[in-house]
């Protein structure tokens, strides 16, 4: 088989995405892999993220990767339930405030690539998780229904009554990015903000966060909250959407990668973490999925520059510590009938 590079993967991605995430790099390898050639990855990344990176890792290392995917909370709850006998080696994806709430189930690992990540918020100081991509949150809107001036400009506006029934959102019980969204606004405006926002959802949330942009583009809702790369990719595909950065400041929270405590394939898990943090993989993040890297020293391929985006001072530790409290408040405000089951959901991060 001709060896691929991640730069060539950018061109091959549309073909790759039609296949299965765990398709073999070599049929001979897949027929009878030794234990030393295995890795199990739990991931909340959508297909466009997980497939190219996992396939390339397989090709380069000869390691057989078994992939299990679902919503961030689904995967983390599964990790918790399997703590006595871990069934996976790596958690790949999920906002780091969600990962921080589950660090007791992770193994500390300082990657050989860690020194290229200097922003404090992009890596755990204890090396229990490391950021993979930086994810600004944006407001996405249907350009046939709104424009950059008539769409909501601030988090505060999302709790105002004129937006009732017009916002696309997923339950933060399922989606890591939607938990980041409510945590961002609560940190800015307090828990009272959540009551107005939940009222505006009008008793409806979407099954998964990947549904937000398509529903906005279809006009089923006027606007929604999503990660920047989802909006950029949809615009590149011709969707009738626009997006803006909230004027009162957005959060730029990375998703992460972490090794599970007691991982059966620890050496292979470390190789995977090193690979996804490497310069070539991080460059492909920008060229393929359109996400911002966590590494320093790479060319700026996405505009505006991160330094030019209005940002708030997002407290990851507070978001992790408050998760149970804020999820309980969400359930109280939304009602049990509206709680989204995580079992069938595939998260956007």
LUMBA-631601 format. One record per residue (C-alpha): x, y, z; residue number from 1. Coordinates in Angstrom, 2 decimals. Each point is the difference from the previous one (the first is absolute). Example, Ala and Ser with C-alpha at 12.3 -4.5 7.8 and 13.67 -1.06 7.14 Angstrom:
% LUMBA-631601
<atom px="12.30" py="-4.50" pz="7.80" num="1"/>
<atom px="1.37" py="3.44" pz="-0.66" num="2"/>
% end
This chain:
% LUMBA-631601
<atom px="0.00" py="0.00" pz="0.00" num="1"/>
<atom px="1.25" py="3.45" pz="-0.86" num="2"/>
<atom px="0.72" py="1.97" pz="3.16" num="3"/>
<atom px="-2.23" py="3.01" pz="0.63" num="4"/>
<atom px="1.05" py="3.21" pz="1.68" num="5"/>
<atom px="-2.32" py="2.27" pz="1.92" num="6"/>
<atom px="0.41" py="2.65" pz="-2.67" num="7"/>
<atom px="-1.27" py="-2.48" pz="-2.59" num="8"/>
<atom px="-2.77" py="-0.95" pz="2.41" num="9"/>
<atom px="-1.46" py="3.47" pz="-0.50" num="10"/>
<atom px="-0.73" py="-0.93" pz="-3.60" num="11"/>
<atom px="-1.09" py="-3.55" pz="0.85" num="12"/>
<atom px="-2.30" py="0.91" pz="2.89" num="13"/>
<atom px="-3.25" py="-0.01" pz="-2.05" num="14"/>
<atom px="0.75" py="-3.58" pz="-1.09" num="15"/>
<atom px="1.06" py="-1.12" pz="3.47" num="16"/>
<atom px="-3.14" py="1.30" pz="1.59" num="17"/>
<atom px="-2.17" py="-2.42" pz="-1.98" num="18"/>
<atom px="1.57" py="-2.94" pz="1.81" num="19"/>
<atom px="0.01" py="-1.45" pz="3.50" num="20"/>
<atom px="2.09" py="1.68" pz="2.67" num="21"/>
<atom px="1.75" py="-3.23" pz="0.88" num="22"/>
<atom px="0.68" py="-1.27" pz="-3.53" num="23"/>
<atom px="3.31" py="-1.90" pz="-0.18" num="24"/>
<atom px="3.19" py="1.58" pz="-1.20" num="25"/>
<atom px="1.15" py="-3.51" pz="-0.93" num="26"/>
<atom px="-2.19" py="-3.11" pz="-0.25" num="27"/>
<atom px="2.94" py="-2.18" pz="1.08" num="28"/>
<atom px="0.48" py="2.07" pz="3.15" num="29"/>
<atom px="-3.72" py="-0.01" pz="0.79" num="30"/>
<atom px="-0.38" py="-3.78" pz="-0.34" num="31"/>
<atom px="1.96" py="-0.86" pz="3.15" num="32"/>
<atom px="1.44" py="3.02" pz="1.80" num="33"/>
<atom px="2.20" py="-0.65" pz="3.00" num="34"/>
<atom px="-0.83" py="1.76" pz="3.25" num="35"/>
<atom px="2.93" py="2.33" pz="-0.63" num="36"/>
<atom px="-1.70" py="1.15" pz="-3.22" num="37"/>
<atom px="-3.34" py="1.07" pz="1.56" num="38"/>
<atom px="-1.51" py="3.24" pz="1.25" num="39"/>
<atom px="-3.58" py="0.77" pz="1.04" num="40"/>
<atom px="-1.15" py="3.60" pz="-0.30" num="41"/>
<atom px="-3.19" py="1.46" pz="1.43" num="42"/>
<atom px="-0.83" py="3.15" pz="-1.96" num="43"/>
<atom px="-2.67" py="2.68" pz="-0.25" num="44"/>
<atom px="1.49" py="1.41" pz="-3.20" num="45"/>
<atom px="-2.19" py="-0.07" pz="-3.11" num="46"/>
<atom px="1.03" py="-2.10" pz="-2.95" num="47"/>
<atom px="1.81" py="2.81" pz="-1.81" num="48"/>
<atom px="2.41" py="0.27" pz="2.93" num="49"/>
<atom px="0.47" py="-3.54" pz="1.24" num="50"/>
<atom px="0.30" py="-1.83" pz="-3.32" num="51"/>
<atom px="3.00" py="1.80" pz="-1.58" num="52"/>
<atom px="2.03" py="0.16" pz="3.21" num="53"/>
<atom px="-0.62" py="-3.58" pz="1.07" num="54"/>
<atom px="0.62" py="-1.45" pz="-3.45" num="55"/>
<atom px="3.22" py="1.93" pz="-0.40" num="56"/>
<atom px="1.16" py="-1.13" pz="3.44" num="57"/>
<atom px="-0.70" py="-3.61" pz="-1.00" num="58"/>
<atom px="1.94" py="0.35" pz="-3.24" num="59"/>
<atom px="3.02" py="1.54" pz="1.69" num="60"/>
<atom px="0.21" py="-2.35" pz="2.97" num="61"/>
<atom px="-1.62" py="-3.27" pz="-1.05" num="62"/>
<atom px="-2.13" py="0.21" pz="3.15" num="63"/>
<atom px="-3.58" py="-1.28" pz="-0.28" num="64"/>
<atom px="-2.38" py="2.66" pz="1.38" num="65"/>
<atom px="-3.44" py="-1.00" pz="1.18" num="66"/>
<atom px="-2.22" py="3.08" pz="0.17" num="67"/>
<atom px="-3.09" py="0.45" pz="2.18" num="68"/>
<atom px="-1.81" py="3.31" pz="-0.38" num="69"/>
<atom px="-2.85" py="1.86" pz="1.62" num="70"/>
<atom px="-0.79" py="3.24" pz="1.80" num="71"/>
<atom px="2.61" py="1.38" pz="2.37" num="72"/>
<atom px="-2.04" py="-0.75" pz="3.11" num="73"/>
<atom px="-0.86" py="-3.48" pz="-1.25" num="74"/>
<atom px="3.65" py="-0.85" pz="-0.45" num="75"/>
<atom px="1.06" py="1.48" pz="3.34" num="76"/>
<atom px="-2.79" py="-1.80" pz="1.84" num="77"/>
<atom px="1.10" py="-3.23" pz="-1.66" num="78"/>
<atom px="3.60" py="0.62" pz="1.10" num="79"/>
<atom px="-1.24" py="0.54" pz="3.56" num="80"/>
<atom px="-2.07" py="-3.21" pz="-0.02" num="81"/>
<atom px="2.95" py="-2.02" pz="-1.34" num="82"/>
<atom px="2.55" py="1.44" pz="2.42" num="83"/>
<atom px="0.64" py="-3.37" pz="1.66" num="84"/>
<atom px="0.83" py="-1.59" pz="-3.35" num="85"/>
<atom px="0.60" py="2.63" pz="-2.71" num="86"/>
<atom px="-1.19" py="-1.02" pz="-3.45" num="87"/>
<atom px="1.71" py="2.91" pz="-1.79" num="88"/>
<atom px="3.44" py="1.56" pz="-0.03" num="89"/>
<atom px="-0.65" py="3.57" pz="-1.17" num="90"/>
<atom px="-2.77" py="2.59" pz="0.19" num="91"/>
<atom px="0.22" py="2.11" pz="-3.17" num="92"/>
<atom px="-2.25" py="3.07" pz="0.06" num="93"/>
<atom px="-2.22" py="1.81" pz="2.47" num="94"/>
<atom px="0.37" py="3.50" pz="1.36" num="95"/>
<atom px="2.73" py="0.11" pz="2.59" num="96"/>
<atom px="-2.32" py="1.21" pz="2.75" num="97"/>
<atom px="-1.87" py="-3.29" pz="-0.49" num="98"/>
<atom px="3.29" py="-1.92" pz="0.03" num="99"/>
<atom px="1.12" py="1.88" pz="3.12" num="100"/>
<atom px="-3.08" py="-1.26" pz="1.84" num="101"/>
<atom px="1.17" py="-3.59" pz="-0.68" num="102"/>
<atom px="3.76" py="0.28" pz="0.53" num="103"/>
<atom px="-0.06" py="-2.67" pz="2.71" num="104"/>
<atom px="-0.40" py="-2.50" pz="-2.85" num="105"/>
<atom px="2.98" py="1.28" pz="-2.03" num="106"/>
<atom px="3.70" py="-0.83" pz="0.00" num="107"/>
<atom px="2.50" py="2.85" pz="0.15" num="108"/>
<atom px="2.12" py="0.24" pz="-3.15" num="109"/>
<atom px="2.25" py="2.84" pz="-1.06" num="110"/>
<atom px="0.18" py="-0.44" pz="-3.75" num="111"/>
<atom px="3.24" py="0.51" pz="-1.87" num="112"/>
<atom px="-1.96" py="2.71" pz="-1.92" num="113"/>
<atom px="-1.22" py="1.74" pz="3.17" num="114"/>
<atom px="2.77" py="2.62" pz="-0.02" num="115"/>
<atom px="-1.45" py="1.46" pz="-3.23" num="116"/>
<atom px="-3.21" py="0.91" pz="1.87" num="117"/>
<atom px="0.68" py="3.04" pz="2.16" num="118"/>
<atom px="-3.49" py="1.43" pz="0.62" num="119"/>
<atom px="-0.92" py="-0.98" pz="3.55" num="120"/>
<atom px="-3.62" py="-0.79" pz="-0.84" num="121"/>
<atom px="0.96" py="-2.42" pz="-2.79" num="122"/>
<atom px="1.47" py="-2.68" pz="2.26" num="123"/>
<atom px="-0.61" py="-1.40" pz="3.46" num="124"/>
<atom px="2.76" py="1.03" pz="2.42" num="125"/>
<atom px="-0.02" py="-3.58" pz="1.33" num="126"/>
<atom px="0.21" py="-1.43" pz="-3.58" num="127"/>
<atom px="-3.29" py="-1.88" pz="0.50" num="128"/>
<atom px="-1.31" py="1.35" pz="-3.31" num="129"/>
<atom px="1.47" py="2.04" pz="-2.83" num="130"/>
<atom px="-1.91" py="2.27" pz="-2.37" num="131"/>
<atom px="-0.40" py="-1.16" pz="-3.60" num="132"/>
<atom px="-1.67" py="2.95" pz="-1.73" num="133"/>
<atom px="-1.12" py="3.47" pz="1.12" num="134"/>
<atom px="-3.72" py="0.56" pz="-0.42" num="135"/>
<atom px="-1.46" py="3.52" pz="0.12" num="136"/>
<atom px="-3.76" py="0.00" pz="0.38" num="137"/>
<atom px="-2.00" py="2.04" pz="-2.52" num="138"/>
<atom px="-3.59" py="1.01" pz="-0.71" num="139"/>
<atom px="-1.11" py="-1.44" pz="-3.32" num="140"/>
<atom px="-3.01" py="1.45" pz="-1.82" num="141"/>
<atom px="-2.06" py="-0.59" pz="-3.15" num="142"/>
<atom px="0.93" py="2.75" pz="-2.48" num="143"/>
<atom px="-3.47" py="-0.06" pz="-1.59" num="144"/>
<atom px="-1.59" py="0.79" pz="3.34" num="145"/>
<atom px="2.63" py="2.13" pz="1.76" num="146"/>
<atom px="3.18" py="1.87" pz="-0.73" num="147"/>
<atom px="3.03" py="0.96" pz="2.05" num="148"/>
<atom px="-1.87" py="3.00" pz="1.37" num="149"/>
<atom px="-3.35" py="-1.60" pz="0.88" num="150"/>
<atom px="1.38" py="-3.25" pz="1.45" num="151"/>
<atom px="0.65" py="-0.07" pz="3.76" num="152"/>
<atom px="3.31" py="1.67" pz="0.81" num="153"/>
<atom px="0.51" py="-1.08" pz="3.62" num="154"/>
<atom px="-0.60" py="-2.92" pz="2.34" num="155"/>
<atom px="-2.30" py="2.27" pz="1.96" num="156"/>
<atom px="-2.32" py="0.34" pz="-3.01" num="157"/>
<atom px="-0.49" py="-3.78" pz="-0.21" num="158"/>
<atom px="-2.00" py="0.23" pz="3.22" num="159"/>
<atom px="-2.25" py="2.82" pz="-1.28" num="160"/>
<atom px="-3.61" py="-0.96" pz="-0.87" num="161"/>
<atom px="0.09" py="1.05" pz="-3.68" num="162"/>
<atom px="2.12" py="-3.10" pz="-0.73" num="163"/>
<atom px="-2.45" py="-2.51" pz="1.44" num="164"/>
<atom px="-0.39" py="-3.01" pz="-2.31" num="165"/>
<atom px="2.64" py="1.33" pz="-2.41" num="166"/>
<atom px="3.19" py="-1.56" pz="1.45" num="167"/>
<atom px="1.50" py="-3.38" pz="-0.93" num="168"/>
<atom px="1.78" py="-1.74" pz="2.86" num="169"/>
<atom px="0.85" py="-3.45" pz="1.33" num="170"/>
<atom px="-0.27" py="-1.14" pz="3.58" num="171"/>
<atom px="3.23" py="0.64" pz="1.95" num="172"/>
<atom px="-0.64" py="-3.42" pz="1.56" num="173"/>
<atom px="0.99" py="-1.43" pz="-3.39" num="174"/>
<atom px="2.28" py="2.54" pz="-1.62" num="175"/>
<atom px="3.29" py="1.26" pz="1.36" num="176"/>
<atom px="-0.10" py="3.10" pz="-2.19" num="177"/>
<atom px="-3.51" py="0.88" pz="1.20" num="178"/>
<atom px="1.12" py="-0.39" pz="3.59" num="179"/>
<atom px="2.84" py="2.39" pz="-0.80" num="180"/>
<atom px="-2.58" py="2.42" pz="-1.44" num="181"/>
<atom px="-2.19" py="0.15" pz="3.10" num="182"/>
<atom px="3.08" py="0.09" pz="2.23" num="183"/>
<atom px="1.35" py="2.96" pz="-1.98" num="184"/>
<atom px="-3.21" py="1.98" pz="0.43" num="185"/>
<atom px="-0.43" py="-0.94" pz="3.66" num="186"/>
<atom px="3.54" py="1.15" pz="0.73" num="187"/>
<atom px="-0.82" py="3.31" pz="-1.67" num="188"/>
<atom px="-3.53" py="0.62" pz="1.35" num="189"/>
<atom px="-0.67" py="-2.42" pz="2.83" num="190"/>
<atom px="-2.37" py="-2.94" pz="0.33" num="191"/>
<atom px="-3.05" py="2.20" pz="-0.53" num="192"/>
<atom px="0.98" py="0.21" pz="-3.68" num="193"/>
<atom px="-0.77" py="-3.69" pz="-0.43" num="194"/>
<atom px="-3.67" py="0.41" pz="0.92" num="195"/>
<atom px="-0.62" py="2.47" pz="-2.83" num="196"/>
<atom px="2.00" py="-2.06" pz="-2.47" num="197"/>
<atom px="-1.82" py="-3.24" pz="0.81" num="198"/>
<atom px="-3.31" py="1.85" pz="-0.33" num="199"/>
<atom px="1.06" py="1.07" pz="-3.49" num="200"/>
<atom px="0.67" py="-3.60" pz="-1.05" num="201"/>
<atom px="-3.77" py="-0.46" pz="0.29" num="202"/>
<atom px="0.25" py="-3.59" pz="1.25" num="203"/>
<atom px="2.09" py="-1.20" pz="-2.93" num="204"/>
<atom px="3.61" py="-1.06" pz="-0.39" num="205"/>
<atom px="1.65" py="-1.81" pz="-2.89" num="206"/>
<atom px="1.16" py="-3.63" pz="0.35" num="207"/>
<atom px="3.66" py="0.85" pz="-0.60" num="208"/>
<atom px="2.11" py="3.09" pz="-0.39" num="209"/>
<atom px="0.83" py="-0.91" pz="-3.60" num="210"/>
<atom px="-3.66" py="0.77" pz="-0.82" num="211"/>
<atom px="0.24" py="3.68" pz="0.95" num="212"/>
<atom px="1.58" py="1.40" pz="-3.17" num="213"/>
<atom px="-2.19" py="-2.06" pz="-2.42" num="214"/>
<atom px="-3.16" py="1.08" pz="1.84" num="215"/>
<atom px="1.06" py="3.64" pz="-0.18" num="216"/>
<atom px="0.82" py="-0.35" pz="-3.70" num="217"/>
<atom px="-3.39" py="-1.62" pz="-0.66" num="218"/>
<atom px="-1.83" py="2.84" pz="1.76" num="219"/>
<atom px="-1.46" py="-2.29" pz="2.68" num="220"/>
<atom px="1.51" py="2.49" pz="2.47" num="221"/>
<atom px="1.44" py="3.45" pz="-0.61" num="222"/>
<atom px="3.28" py="-0.41" pz="1.85" num="223"/>
<atom px="2.01" py="-2.28" pz="2.24" num="224"/>
<atom px="3.23" py="-0.38" pz="1.94" num="225"/>
<atom px="2.79" py="-2.17" pz="-1.36" num="226"/>
<atom px="3.76" py="-0.27" pz="-0.26" num="227"/>
<atom px="1.68" py="2.20" pz="-2.56" num="228"/>
<atom px="1.20" py="-2.79" pz="-2.29" num="229"/>
<atom px="-3.53" py="-1.40" pz="-0.47" num="230"/>
<atom px="-1.16" py="3.37" pz="-1.29" num="231"/>
<atom px="3.05" py="0.49" pz="-2.25" num="232"/>
<atom px="-0.36" py="-3.43" pz="-1.60" num="233"/>
<atom px="-3.72" py="0.51" pz="-0.65" num="234"/>
<atom px="0.65" py="3.34" pz="-1.69" num="235"/>
<atom px="2.71" py="-1.60" pz="-2.14" num="236"/>
<atom px="-2.59" py="-2.60" pz="-1.04" num="237"/>
<atom px="-2.42" py="2.72" pz="-1.11" num="238"/>
<atom px="-2.43" py="0.08" pz="2.93" num="239"/>
<atom px="-2.09" py="3.14" pz="0.46" num="240"/>
<atom px="1.52" py="0.89" pz="3.34" num="241"/>
<atom px="2.23" py="2.64" pz="1.52" num="242"/>
<atom px="1.61" py="0.19" pz="3.39" num="243"/>
<atom px="1.34" py="2.51" pz="2.48" num="244"/>
<atom px="2.06" py="0.04" pz="3.17" num="245"/>
<atom px="-2.05" py="1.20" pz="3.00" num="246"/>
<atom px="0.92" py="3.60" pz="0.77" num="247"/>
<atom px="0.01" py="-0.62" pz="3.76" num="248"/>
<atom px="2.69" py="-2.62" pz="-0.49" num="249"/>
<atom px="0.14" py="-3.61" pz="-1.08" num="250"/>
<atom px="1.77" py="-2.90" pz="1.63" num="251"/>
<atom px="2.85" py="-1.73" pz="-1.81" num="252"/>
<atom px="0.03" py="-3.37" pz="1.70" num="253"/>
<atom px="1.99" py="-2.87" pz="-1.49" num="254"/>
<atom px="-1.29" py="-3.47" pz="-0.42" num="255"/>
<atom px="2.52" py="-2.49" pz="1.32" num="256"/>
<atom px="1.64" py="-3.39" pz="-0.08" num="257"/>
<atom px="0.65" py="-2.06" pz="3.12" num="258"/>
<atom px="1.37" py="-3.43" pz="0.88" num="259"/>
<atom px="-2.18" py="-2.15" pz="2.24" num="260"/>
<atom px="1.33" py="-1.15" pz="3.33" num="261"/>
<atom px="0.76" py="-3.70" pz="-0.23" num="262"/>
<atom px="0.13" py="0.07" pz="-3.83" num="263"/>
<atom px="0.94" py="-3.46" pz="-1.26" num="264"/>
<atom px="1.92" py="1.43" pz="-2.96" num="265"/>
<atom px="1.79" py="2.86" pz="1.74" num="266"/>
<atom px="2.94" py="0.20" pz="-2.41" num="267"/>
<atom px="-2.29" py="0.21" pz="-3.03" num="268"/>
<atom px="-2.16" py="2.58" pz="1.77" num="269"/>
<atom px="3.05" py="2.21" pz="0.50" num="270"/>
<atom px="0.87" py="-0.36" pz="-3.68" num="271"/>
<atom px="-3.51" py="1.11" pz="-0.95" num="272"/>
<atom px="0.15" py="3.09" pz="2.23" num="273"/>
<atom px="3.41" py="0.93" pz="-1.43" num="274"/>
<atom px="-1.33" py="-0.44" pz="-3.54" num="275"/>
<atom px="-3.10" py="2.22" pz="0.30" num="276"/>
<atom px="2.07" py="2.74" pz="1.67" num="277"/>
<atom px="2.77" py="-0.14" pz="-2.60" num="278"/>
<atom px="0.70" py="2.91" pz="-2.36" num="279"/>
<atom px="-1.25" py="-1.81" pz="-3.11" num="280"/>
<atom px="-3.26" py="-1.12" pz="1.60" num="281"/>
<atom px="-0.58" py="3.44" pz="1.50" num="282"/>
<atom px="0.60" py="1.65" pz="-3.38" num="283"/>
<atom px="-2.52" py="-2.35" pz="-1.61" num="284"/>
<atom px="-2.52" py="1.12" pz="2.63" num="285"/>
<atom px="-0.07" py="3.39" pz="-1.72" num="286"/>
<atom px="0.19" py="-1.27" pz="-3.58" num="287"/>
<atom px="-2.54" py="-2.81" pz="0.36" num="288"/>
<atom px="-2.64" py="0.42" pz="2.72" num="289"/>
<atom px="0.66" py="3.74" pz="0.30" num="290"/>
<atom px="0.81" py="-0.03" pz="3.71" num="291"/>
<atom px="2.54" py="2.07" pz="1.86" num="292"/>
<atom px="3.07" py="-1.86" pz="1.32" num="293"/>
<atom px="1.24" py="0.09" pz="3.57" num="294"/>
<atom px="3.67" py="-0.09" pz="-1.04" num="295"/>
<atom px="2.07" py="3.15" pz="-0.22" num="296"/>
<atom px="2.15" py="0.93" pz="-2.98" num="297"/>
<atom px="-2.35" py="-1.12" pz="-2.79" num="298"/>
<atom px="-1.07" py="2.33" pz="-2.84" num="299"/>
<atom px="-3.31" py="1.82" pz="0.65" num="300"/>
<atom px="-2.31" py="-1.52" pz="-2.62" num="301"/>
<atom px="-3.33" py="1.02" pz="1.55" num="302"/>
<atom px="-1.25" py="3.57" pz="0.18" num="303"/>
<atom px="-0.62" py="1.99" pz="2.06" num="304"/>
<atom px="3.02" py="-0.75" pz="2.16" num="305"/>
<atom px="-0.83" py="-1.36" pz="3.42" num="306"/>
<atom px="1.39" py="3.17" pz="1.55" num="307"/>
<atom px="-2.58" py="2.08" pz="-1.93" num="308"/>
<atom px="-3.07" py="-1.89" pz="1.30" num="309"/>
<atom px="-1.88" py="1.54" pz="2.96" num="310"/>
<atom px="0.64" py="-2.45" pz="2.84" num="311"/>
<atom px="-1.20" py="-0.31" pz="3.55" num="312"/>
<atom px="2.14" py="-1.38" pz="2.81" num="313"/>
<atom px="-1.43" py="-3.51" pz="0.08" num="314"/>
<atom px="0.69" py="-1.95" pz="3.20" num="315"/>
<atom px="0.39" py="-3.69" pz="-0.89" num="316"/>
<atom px="0.38" py="-1.05" pz="3.63" num="317"/>
<atom px="-3.23" py="1.80" pz="0.99" num="318"/>
<atom px="-1.86" py="-1.59" pz="-2.91" num="319"/>
<atom px="1.20" py="-3.45" pz="1.07" num="320"/>
<atom px="-0.74" py="0.55" pz="3.69" num="321"/>
<atom px="-3.47" py="1.39" pz="-0.75" num="322"/>
<atom px="-1.02" py="-2.63" pz="-2.52" num="323"/>
<atom px="-2.27" py="-2.02" pz="2.31" num="324"/>
<atom px="-1.60" py="3.17" pz="1.40" num="325"/>
<atom px="-0.60" py="1.58" pz="-3.40" num="326"/>
<atom px="-1.29" py="-3.24" pz="-1.53" num="327"/>
<atom px="-2.43" py="-0.35" pz="2.89" num="328"/>
<atom px="-1.17" py="3.56" pz="-0.64" num="329"/>
<atom px="-0.41" py="-0.78" pz="-3.71" num="330"/>
<atom px="-2.12" py="-3.07" pz="0.81" num="331"/>
<atom px="-2.12" py="1.97" pz="2.46" num="332"/>
<atom px="-0.63" py="2.78" pz="-2.52" num="333"/>
<atom px="-0.44" py="-2.16" pz="-3.07" num="334"/>
<atom px="-1.94" py="-2.84" pz="1.63" num="335"/>
<atom px="0.66" py="-3.71" pz="-0.04" num="336"/>
<atom px="-2.12" py="-0.54" pz="-3.12" num="337"/>
<atom px="2.40" py="2.18" pz="-1.95" num="338"/>
<atom px="3.23" py="-1.62" pz="1.17" num="339"/>
<atom px="1.88" py="-1.42" pz="-2.96" num="340"/>
<atom px="1.25" py="-3.59" pz="0.13" num="341"/>
<atom px="3.66" py="-0.27" pz="-0.89" num="342"/>
<atom px="-0.08" py="-3.57" pz="-1.30" num="343"/>
<atom px="-0.57" py="0.86" pz="-3.66" num="344"/>
<atom px="1.77" py="3.32" pz="-0.16" num="345"/>
<atom px="3.26" py="0.81" pz="-1.74" num="346"/>
<atom px="1.53" py="3.18" pz="1.33" num="347"/>
<atom px="1.49" py="2.75" pz="-2.15" num="348"/>
<atom px="3.34" py="0.12" pz="2.07" num="349"/>
% end
